[in-house]
Amino acid sequence: MDYLHFFSPVRISRGQGHPVEEVDSVAEAMVFLRKWPKGRRGPVYQCALNCCSAALAGQMSAEEARKAFTGFARITRLLDDDMALPIGNDSKASIHALRR
């Protein structure tokens, strides 16, 4: 099931005093999502869950599921700050474009 591993992990931060958690596969994302409180399961949660389920069924790539899970983490403000900004040589240009 190596094809269900993410190209790069999704880093989850639950706030100060908690270690950053790395989710690096569709299976790990599913475990995380299934533990999510039922009262906080909205449309973004459902989208991430559906995409991960589709990836497990071979109907979607692991990277597409990763994008949905990353979106869920971003919307719920769990995405680690290190992942919130683009990385690479053009990161300064990207930050400048965001400030406009």
MDAnalysis code that builds the backbone (N, CA, C; Angstrom):
import MDAnalysis as mda
import numpy as np

u = mda.Universe.empty(300, n_residues=100, atom_resindex=np.repeat(np.arange(100), 3), trajectory=True)
u.add_TopologyAttr("name", ["N", "CA", "C"] * 100)
u.add_TopologyAttr("resid", np.arange(1, 101))
u.add_TopologyAttr("resname", ["MET", "ASP", "TYR", "LEU", "HIS", "PHE", "PHE", "SER", "PRO", "VAL", "ARG", "ILE", "SER", "ARG", "GLY", "GLN", "GLY", "HIS", "PRO", "VAL", "GLU", "GLU", "VAL", "ASP", "SER", "VAL", "ALA", "GLU", "ALA", "MET", "VAL", "PHE", "LEU", "ARG", "LYS", "TRP", "PRO", "LYS", "GLY", "ARG", "ARG", "GLY", "PRO", "VAL", "TYR", "GLN", "CYS", "ALA", "LEU", "ASN", "CYS", "CYS", "SER", "ALA", "ALA", "LEU", "ALA", "GLY", "GLN", "MET", "SER", "ALA", "GLU", "GLU", "ALA", "ARG", "LYS", "ALA", "PHE", "THR", "GLY", "PHE", "ALA", "ARG", "ILE", "THR", "ARG", "LEU", "LEU", "ASP", "ASP", "ASP", "MET", "ALA", "LEU", "PRO", "ILE", "GLY", "ASN", "ASP", "SER", "LYS", "ALA", "SER", "ILE", "HIS", "ALA", "LEU", "ARG", "ARG"])
u.atoms.positions = np.array([
    [0.812, -1.204, 0.000],
    [0.000, 0.000, 0.000],
    [0.852, 1.265, 0.000],
    [2.079, 1.180, -0.494],
    [2.946, 2.353, -0.534],
    [2.344, 3.474, -1.376],
    [1.508, 3.120, -2.345],
    [0.933, 4.141, -3.205],
    [-0.040, 5.042, -2.443],
    [-0.393, 4.679, -1.233],
    [-1.290, 5.499, -0.428],
    [-0.533, 6.450, 0.500],
    [0.801, 6.453, 0.387],
    [1.590, 7.406, 1.162],
    [1.617, 8.742, 0.434],
    [1.610, 9.817, 1.206],
    [1.671, 11.155, 0.642],
    [3.090, 11.461, 0.196],
    [3.214, 12.288, -0.826],
    [4.523, 12.723, -1.296],
    [5.272, 13.454, -0.182],
    [4.553, 14.291, 0.548],
    [5.103, 14.946, 1.738],
    [4.016, 14.949, 2.811],
    [4.404, 14.826, 4.080],
    [3.402, 14.729, 5.141],
    [2.646, 16.031, 5.364],
    [1.445, 15.906, 5.891],
    [0.655, 17.057, 6.320],
    [0.970, 17.238, 7.799],
    [1.451, 18.421, 8.142],
    [1.850, 18.682, 9.533],
    [0.698, 19.340, 10.286],
    [0.265, 18.675, 11.362],
    [-0.856, 19.125, 12.170],
    [-0.321, 19.703, 13.475],
    [-0.776, 20.898, 13.824],
    [-0.377, 21.544, 15.068],
    [-1.623, 21.814, 15.897],
    [-1.638, 21.290, 17.105],
    [-2.779, 21.496, 18.010],
    [-2.528, 22.636, 18.979],
    [-1.502, 23.421, 18.722],
    [-1.223, 24.587, 19.548],
    [0.022, 24.425, 20.395],
    [0.335, 25.493, 21.091],
    [1.534, 25.537, 21.908],
    [1.480, 24.459, 22.989],
    [2.600, 23.813, 23.201],
    [2.674, 22.778, 24.216],
    [2.351, 21.387, 23.694],
    [1.906, 21.308, 22.452],
    [1.598, 20.019, 21.836],
    [2.593, 19.763, 20.707],
    [3.062, 18.543, 20.569],
    [3.992, 18.253, 19.469],
    [3.264, 18.317, 18.124],
    [4.001, 18.680, 17.097],
    [3.454, 18.682, 15.742],
    [3.323, 17.230, 15.301],
    [2.171, 16.900, 14.739],
    [1.891, 15.542, 14.267],
    [2.015, 15.522, 12.750],
    [2.662, 14.511, 12.219],
    [2.783, 14.377, 10.765],
    [1.885, 13.246, 10.289],
    [1.001, 13.575, 9.372],
    [0.109, 12.606, 8.753],
    [0.682, 12.350, 7.367],
    [1.158, 11.123, 7.125],
    [1.866, 10.884, 5.862],
    [1.241, 9.833, 4.958],
    [-0.009, 9.475, 5.237],
    [-0.672, 8.524, 4.345],
    [-2.179, 8.706, 4.409],
    [-2.858, 8.152, 3.438],
    [-4.317, 8.194, 3.408],
    [-4.874, 7.486, 4.638],
    [-4.284, 6.343, 4.998],
    [-4.767, 5.588, 6.160],
    [-4.655, 6.417, 7.438],
    [-3.544, 7.125, 7.618],
    [-3.378, 7.967, 8.804],
    [-4.365, 9.127, 8.801],
    [-4.631, 9.693, 7.624],
    [-5.617, 10.772, 7.525],
    [-7.004, 10.262, 7.913],
    [-7.325, 9.049, 7.491],
    [-8.625, 8.462, 7.853],
    [-8.741, 8.265, 9.359],
    [-7.693, 7.792, 9.996],
    [-7.703, 7.616, 11.453],
    [-7.940, 8.962, 12.126],
    [-7.229, 9.990, 11.657],
    [-7.381, 11.329, 12.217],
    [-8.819, 11.818, 12.045],
    [-9.359, 11.659, 10.853],
    [-10.714, 12.138, 10.573],
    [-11.769, 11.387, 11.376],
    [-11.588, 10.113, 11.559],
    [-12.576, 9.330, 12.319],
    [-12.595, 9.706, 13.795],
    [-11.489, 10.255, 14.286],
    [-11.423, 10.704, 15.684],
    [-11.971, 12.125, 15.862],
    [-12.240, 12.805, 14.749],
    [-12.698, 14.191, 14.807],
    [-14.063, 14.248, 15.502],
    [-14.294, 15.231, 16.378],
    [-15.571, 15.318, 17.113],
    [-16.782, 15.404, 16.180],
    [-17.789, 14.611, 16.475],
    [-18.978, 14.552, 15.610],
    [-19.667, 15.902, 15.469],
    [-19.636, 16.704, 16.503],
    [-20.273, 18.010, 16.460],
    [-19.551, 19.028, 15.593],
    [-18.356, 18.702, 15.144],
    [-17.560, 19.618, 14.320],
    [-17.365, 19.093, 12.898],
    [-18.166, 18.123, 12.501],
    [-18.026, 17.515, 11.177],
    [-18.919, 18.225, 10.162],
    [-18.324, 19.174, 9.463],
    [-19.058, 19.937, 8.461],
    [-18.723, 19.480, 7.049],
    [-19.048, 20.315, 6.056],
    [-18.827, 19.946, 4.654],
    [-17.352, 19.760, 4.274],
    [-16.449, 20.527, 4.869],
    [-15.027, 20.376, 4.549],
    [-14.520, 19.050, 5.113],
    [-14.969, 18.713, 6.316],
    [-14.649, 17.408, 6.901],
    [-15.153, 16.290, 5.991],
    [-16.406, 16.408, 5.559],
    [-17.012, 15.357, 4.728],
    [-16.279, 15.206, 3.403],
    [-15.847, 16.321, 2.834],
    [-15.081, 16.278, 1.588],
    [-13.767, 15.530, 1.795],
    [-13.049, 15.848, 2.872],
    [-11.776, 15.178, 3.157],
    [-12.003, 13.688, 3.390],
    [-13.042, 13.348, 4.144],
    [-13.360, 11.946, 4.415],
    [-13.707, 11.207, 3.125],
    [-14.522, 11.824, 2.278],
    [-14.906, 11.201, 1.007],
    [-13.694, 10.990, 0.095],
    [-12.808, 11.965, 0.049],
    [-11.616, 11.847, -0.801],
    [-10.682, 10.759, -0.291],
    [-10.509, 10.679, 1.015],
    [-9.661, 9.626, 1.577],
    [-10.286, 8.253, 1.331],
    [-11.588, 8.153, 1.473],
    [-12.283, 6.891, 1.198],
    [-12.126, 6.499, -0.265],
    [-12.239, 7.477, -1.150],
    [-12.086, 7.212, -2.584],
    [-10.664, 6.756, -2.898],
    [-9.684, 7.353, -2.238],
    [-8.295, 6.942, -2.461],
    [-8.079, 5.508, -1.980],
    [-8.648, 5.158, -0.840],
    [-8.525, 3.792, -0.335],
    [-9.186, 2.788, -1.275],
    [-10.228, 3.239, -1.967],
    [-10.939, 2.369, -2.915],
    [-10.303, 2.373, -4.301],
    [-9.218, 3.139, -4.471],
    [-8.536, 3.191, -5.762],
    [-9.206, 4.093, -6.777],
    [-10.099, 4.957, -6.331],
    [-10.830, 5.848, -7.228],
    [-10.237, 7.247, -7.301],
    [-9.206, 7.476, -6.505],
    [-8.572, 8.790, -6.446],
    [-7.122, 8.573, -6.012],
    [-6.262, 9.470, -6.399],
    [-4.860, 9.322, -5.995],
    [-4.666, 9.762, -4.545],
    [-3.585, 9.296, -3.964],
    [-3.251, 9.692, -2.595],
    [-2.993, 11.195, -2.526],
    [-2.415, 11.766, -3.571],
    [-2.126, 13.198, -3.564],
    [-3.399, 14.040, -3.632],
    [-4.404, 13.557, -4.349],
    [-5.688, 14.272, -4.358],
    [-6.331, 14.220, -2.972],
    [-6.238, 13.071, -2.317],
    [-6.750, 12.944, -0.955],
    [-5.961, 13.835, -0.009],
    [-4.649, 13.924, -0.227],
    [-3.806, 14.794, 0.606],
    [-4.245, 16.241, 0.486],
    [-4.554, 16.673, -0.730],
    [-5.007, 18.054, -0.926],
    [-6.298, 18.321, -0.154],
    [-7.220, 17.376, -0.183],
    [-8.478, 17.540, 0.553],
    [-8.227, 17.560, 2.061],
    [-7.354, 16.676, 2.534],
    [-7.035, 16.627, 3.961],
    [-6.306, 17.902, 4.386],
    [-5.410, 18.399, 3.557],
    [-4.707, 19.648, 3.847],
    [-5.693, 20.805, 3.931],
    [-6.666, 20.830, 3.028],
    [-7.703, 21.861, 3.068],
    [-8.493, 21.803, 4.367],
    [-8.837, 20.595, 4.794],
    [-9.532, 20.406, 6.059],
    [-8.678, 20.944, 7.215],
    [-7.402, 20.601, 7.221],
    [-6.507, 21.055, 8.289],
    [-6.364, 22.576, 8.275],
    [-6.330, 23.161, 7.102],
    [-6.210, 24.620, 6.985],
    [-7.479, 25.300, 7.509],
    [-8.638, 24.823, 7.091],
    [-9.916, 25.418, 7.500],
    [-10.132, 25.299, 9.007],
    [-9.717, 24.188, 9.580],
    [-9.887, 23.975, 11.021],
    [-8.750, 24.576, 11.835],
    [-7.833, 25.247, 11.168],
    [-6.687, 25.924, 11.781],
    [-5.763, 24.960, 12.523],
    [-5.653, 23.765, 11.987],
    [-4.741, 22.763, 12.537],
    [-3.474, 22.638, 11.708],
    [-3.473, 23.217, 10.514],
    [-2.316, 23.109, 9.635],
    [-1.149, 23.861, 10.257],
    [-0.017, 23.188, 10.393],
    [1.164, 23.796, 10.986],
    [1.572, 25.018, 10.177],
    [2.013, 26.064, 10.861],
    [2.402, 27.314, 10.199],
    [3.460, 27.114, 9.128],
    [4.331, 26.118, 9.299],
    [5.370, 25.845, 8.312],
    [4.782, 25.427, 6.970],
    [3.571, 24.891, 6.976],
    [2.945, 24.435, 5.735],
    [2.051, 25.502, 5.110],
    [1.759, 26.537, 5.837],
    [0.813, 27.538, 5.364],
    [1.371, 28.404, 4.240],
    [2.684, 28.547, 4.188],
    [3.304, 29.362, 3.149],
    [4.045, 28.472, 2.162],
    [4.122, 28.892, 0.907],
    [4.859, 28.099, -0.075],
    [6.340, 28.051, 0.261],
    [7.006, 26.987, -0.157],
    [8.445, 26.869, 0.070],
    [9.155, 26.803, -1.271],
    [10.445, 27.084, -1.250],
    [11.219, 27.023, -2.481],
    [11.812, 28.369, -2.819],
    [12.404, 28.441, -3.993],
    [13.108, 29.650, -4.403],
    [12.200, 30.850, -4.579],
    [10.955, 30.626, -4.954],
    [10.074, 31.746, -5.229],
    [9.168, 32.087, -4.042],
    [9.528, 31.644, -2.831],
    [8.678, 31.903, -1.674],
    [8.585, 33.389, -1.359],
    [9.676, 34.134, -1.552],
    [9.628, 35.577, -1.298],
    [8.679, 36.261, -2.276],
    [8.705, 35.839, -3.526],
    [7.799, 36.406, -4.515],
    [6.361, 36.050, -4.174],
    [6.116, 34.844, -3.689],
    [4.779, 34.425, -3.322],
    [4.276, 35.228, -2.129],
    [5.132, 35.465, -1.143],
    [4.743, 36.255, 0.020],
    [4.433, 37.672, -0.413],
    [5.248, 38.228, -1.315],
    [5.005, 39.571, -1.815],
    [3.652, 39.641, -2.528],
    [3.338, 38.626, -3.314],
    [2.057, 38.609, -4.024],
    [0.890, 38.529, -3.055],
    [1.049, 37.825, -1.948],
    [-0.019, 37.726, -0.958],
    [-0.286, 39.059, -0.271],
    [0.725, 39.895, -0.166],
    [0.576, 41.188, 0.524],
    [-0.134, 42.215, -0.332],
    [-0.237, 41.984, -1.597],
    [-0.863, 42.958, -2.496],
    [-2.335, 43.066, -2.266],
])
